């Protein structure tokens, strides 16, 4: 069923907590070892889930994210309630010792549709260095094996920086080997700890997006990009005609709820439209000034506002915000911006 992104998002991501046992180099949330006492409570979380269901049919996909969702002792209760409400769900656990076979089996039994695992290097050293913990790579592979045994679909998430891009071919092979249904490739936005990492040049970003598009054409997994809507332009340029590919837009089809209830267009664009403790999520997504401005491509400034691919791509609003402080500015990762 066609979805009107001005009315209903495809994905609602709820950052259950910022607590996490890892210290990843790129962490958007700058995760901490301890939970924030101002997190949404279980009852507030259930009201949030009811709001997600209120978007109507088809409902958005609800992603339980973090930090590490496993740091919330009420995770099972929240997952069960989301299933009761008829919400399709996904979970993004951190690959720590908390992610056991029993936990994964519970995910499958509770009706979780997909579990996301992060793979940021093709071997233990590169991945573990990036993730900040020895043994993380092996736990990812073990978790993928347990998920397969439990009948739980997985996706692999990978973050692309100037220093990790060369590993994409080897990571793609492992995505296929692990039997992932989807590969979600995040192009780094310089916020949180990621602000310290080396960025791809615009030309290199275009080259790697072209490589990703060609790699996925015959792959057994679906590939989508995050904070790289120019992937749509790349696909059209390669095919010579319009083609449907997966790439997210902040505030248009996507909404992020922080652990304290702040509603952001993306986890990488921390400008709040309001708080679910005070205003219903549906109202904030549909009617807030911030979200309406982001969905209006005529509001773009600079090169993005004049680009012939404005409707198709529109640039990463999160990266524009991170670099310039203006979510409507041009995306500095796009080579067309500098022309």
Helices and strands as residue ranges (DSSP letters): E 11-15, H 42-53, E 61-65, G 69-71, H 75-84, E 89-91, H 101-110, E 114-118, H 124-131, H 136-150, E 153-160, G 165-167, H 168-177, E 182-187, G 192-196, H 202-216, E 222-226, H 230-239, E 246-247, E 254-257, E 262-266, E 269-275, H 281-287, H 289-295, G 297-299, H 302-306, H 317-324, G 335-338
